[in-house]
Amino acid sequence: MSNTEAQFDNAIALCRSIFAAKLKDYGPSWRIMRPRSITDQIFIKANRIRSLEVKGESWVGEGILPEFVAMVNYGIIGLIQLAKGYADAKDMSAEEAMALYDSYMVETRALMLAKNHDYDEAWRLMRVSSYTDLILTKLMRTKEIEDNGGHTVVSEGIDANYMDIINYAVFGIIKLTDGEND
């Protein structure tokens, strides 16, 4: 296994453990969220990271790392909601939610491996702040697609944007946890 795969898997394990813990606290309460709301929630997290990067300090005591973790988990929630639709109540068990989480994470990881091959690990040469800007760009694109009823002419859909956001956020987690930060 390459270093990237091991680092990616470690970052995913961190995100998954937070997701599982929150499922114990709240259950899959996010099932009521429409995809647009998930996009906005991810936007809030990315915008907070950018704000912290620019200001250089946090007044609420939480740093950038938890926000990248949250974006990964909301990205997976977004993929689930796109596939299953939103519900009016919690309509799945924690076990089903975890199985869907794992399934979408496998798919997202496979996309990362393919792109990482083609781009030759270019993400390692990037700054964490660039991941933030790319995530914000993907979110703006996603909002446009949502405003267009999910239709695109030549571009990838919302699901592909969520997967890219997840992968950029995982790269941010790797950089922050493995001492490769800006």
C-alpha positions as CSV (number, residue, x, y, z in Angstrom):
1,M,0.0,0.0,0.0
2,S,1.4,3.4,-0.9
3,N,1.9,6.1,1.7
4,T,-1.1,8.0,0.2
5,E,-3.4,5.0,0.6
6,A,-2.4,4.5,4.2
7,Q,-2.7,8.2,5.0
8,F,-6.1,8.3,3.3
9,D,-7.3,5.3,5.2
10,N,-6.2,6.8,8.5
11,A,-8.0,10.0,7.7
12,I,-11.1,8.1,6.7
13,A,-10.9,6.1,10.0
14,L,-10.9,9.4,11.9
15,C,-14.0,10.6,10.0
16,R,-15.8,7.3,10.3
17,S,-15.3,7.2,14.1
18,I,-16.8,10.7,14.4
19,F,-19.7,9.8,12.1
20,A,-20.3,6.6,14.2
21,A,-20.2,8.5,17.5
22,K,-22.6,11.1,16.2
23,L,-25.0,8.3,15.1
24,K,-25.0,7.1,18.7
25,D,-25.8,10.6,19.9
26,Y,-28.4,11.6,17.3
27,G,-29.2,8.6,15.1
28,P,-29.5,9.4,11.4
29,S,-31.4,12.7,12.1
30,W,-29.8,14.1,9.0
31,R,-32.2,12.0,6.9
32,I,-34.6,15.0,6.9
33,M,-32.0,17.2,5.2
34,R,-32.5,18.0,1.5
35,P,-29.3,17.9,-0.6
36,R,-29.4,21.7,-0.9
37,S,-29.2,22.1,2.9
38,I,-26.3,19.7,3.0
39,T,-24.5,21.7,0.3
40,D,-25.1,24.8,2.5
41,Q,-23.8,23.0,5.6
42,I,-20.6,22.0,3.8
43,F,-20.3,25.6,2.6
44,I,-20.5,26.9,6.1
45,K,-17.7,24.6,7.2
46,A,-15.5,25.5,4.2
47,N,-16.2,29.2,4.7
48,R,-15.2,28.9,8.4
49,I,-11.9,27.2,7.4
50,R,-11.2,30.1,5.0
51,S,-12.0,32.6,7.7
52,L,-9.7,30.9,10.1
53,E,-6.9,30.7,7.5
54,V,-7.3,34.4,6.8
55,K,-7.7,35.6,10.4
56,G,-5.2,33.1,11.9
57,E,-7.2,32.6,15.1
58,S,-10.4,31.0,16.3
59,W,-12.5,32.6,19.0
60,V,-14.6,29.5,19.7
61,G,-11.6,27.2,20.2
62,E,-12.2,24.8,17.4
63,G,-9.7,24.6,14.7
64,I,-9.6,23.7,11.0
65,L,-9.2,19.9,11.4
66,P,-12.7,19.3,12.8
67,E,-14.2,21.3,9.9
68,F,-12.4,19.1,7.3
69,V,-13.7,16.0,9.1
70,A,-17.2,17.5,9.1
71,M,-17.0,18.2,5.4
72,V,-16.0,14.6,4.7
73,N,-19.0,13.3,6.7
74,Y,-21.5,15.8,5.3
75,G,-20.2,14.9,1.8
76,I,-21.0,11.2,2.5
77,I,-24.4,12.3,3.9
78,G,-25.0,14.2,0.7
79,L,-24.2,11.2,-1.4
80,I,-26.7,9.1,0.6
81,Q,-29.4,11.8,0.4
82,L,-28.9,12.1,-3.4
83,A,-29.3,8.3,-3.8
84,K,-32.1,7.7,-1.3
85,G,-33.9,11.1,-1.2
86,Y,-34.7,12.9,2.0
87,A,-37.2,11.6,4.5
88,D,-39.7,13.3,6.9
89,A,-38.2,11.4,9.8
90,K,-35.3,9.1,10.8
91,D,-36.1,6.1,8.6
92,M,-32.9,4.0,8.8
93,S,-31.0,2.3,11.4
94,A,-27.5,3.3,12.5
95,E,-26.3,0.0,11.0
96,E,-27.8,0.9,7.6
97,A,-26.3,4.4,7.8
98,M,-22.8,3.0,8.5
99,A,-23.1,0.5,5.7
100,L,-24.0,3.3,3.3
101,Y,-21.2,5.4,4.7
102,D,-18.7,2.6,4.0
103,S,-20.1,2.0,0.5
104,Y,-19.8,5.6,-0.6
105,M,-16.4,6.0,1.0
106,V,-15.1,3.0,-1.0
107,E,-16.4,4.7,-4.1
108,T,-14.9,8.0,-3.2
109,R,-11.6,6.4,-2.3
110,A,-11.5,4.6,-5.7
111,L,-12.0,8.0,-7.4
112,M,-9.1,9.5,-5.4
113,L,-6.8,6.6,-6.4
114,A,-7.6,7.0,-10.0
115,K,-7.2,10.8,-10.0
116,N,-4.1,10.5,-7.8
117,H,-2.6,8.2,-10.4
118,D,-3.4,10.6,-13.3
119,Y,-2.3,13.7,-11.4
120,D,0.8,12.0,-10.0
121,E,0.2,13.0,-6.3
122,A,0.0,16.7,-7.2
123,W,-2.1,17.2,-4.0
124,R,1.1,16.9,-2.0
125,L,2.5,20.0,-3.6
126,M,-0.6,22.1,-2.8
127,R,-1.2,24.2,0.3
128,V,-4.1,23.4,2.7
129,S,-5.6,26.8,1.8
130,S,-5.8,25.7,-1.8
131,Y,-7.9,22.7,-0.8
132,T,-10.2,25.2,0.9
133,D,-10.5,27.3,-2.2
134,L,-11.1,24.3,-4.4
135,I,-13.8,23.0,-2.1
136,L,-15.5,26.4,-2.1
137,T,-15.3,26.4,-5.9
138,K,-16.9,23.0,-6.0
139,L,-19.6,24.2,-3.7
140,M,-20.4,27.2,-5.9
141,R,-20.6,24.8,-8.9
142,T,-22.9,22.5,-6.9
143,K,-25.2,25.3,-5.9
144,E,-25.4,26.3,-9.6
145,I,-26.3,22.7,-10.6
146,E,-28.9,22.6,-7.8
147,D,-30.4,25.9,-9.0
148,N,-30.6,24.3,-12.5
149,G,-32.6,21.4,-11.2
150,G,-29.6,19.1,-11.2
151,H,-29.0,19.4,-14.9
152,T,-25.7,20.0,-16.5
153,V,-24.6,20.3,-20.2
154,V,-21.1,19.0,-20.1
155,S,-20.1,19.0,-16.4
156,E,-20.1,16.3,-13.8
157,G,-23.1,16.2,-11.4
158,I,-23.6,16.9,-7.8
159,D,-22.4,13.5,-6.7
160,A,-19.0,14.0,-8.4
161,N,-18.6,17.4,-6.8
162,Y,-19.4,15.9,-3.3
163,M,-16.8,13.2,-3.9
164,D,-14.2,15.7,-5.0
165,I,-15.0,17.8,-1.9
166,I,-14.6,14.7,0.3
167,N,-11.2,13.9,-1.3
168,Y,-9.9,17.5,-1.0
169,A,-11.0,17.5,2.7
170,V,-9.2,14.2,3.3
171,F,-6.1,15.7,1.8
172,G,-6.5,18.6,4.2
173,I,-6.8,16.1,7.1
174,I,-3.7,14.3,6.0
175,K,-1.7,17.5,5.7
176,L,-2.9,18.7,9.2
177,T,-2.3,15.4,11.0
178,D,0.9,14.3,9.3
179,G,2.7,17.6,9.7
180,E,2.7,18.5,6.0
181,N,0.7,21.7,6.6
182,D,1.4,25.1,4.9
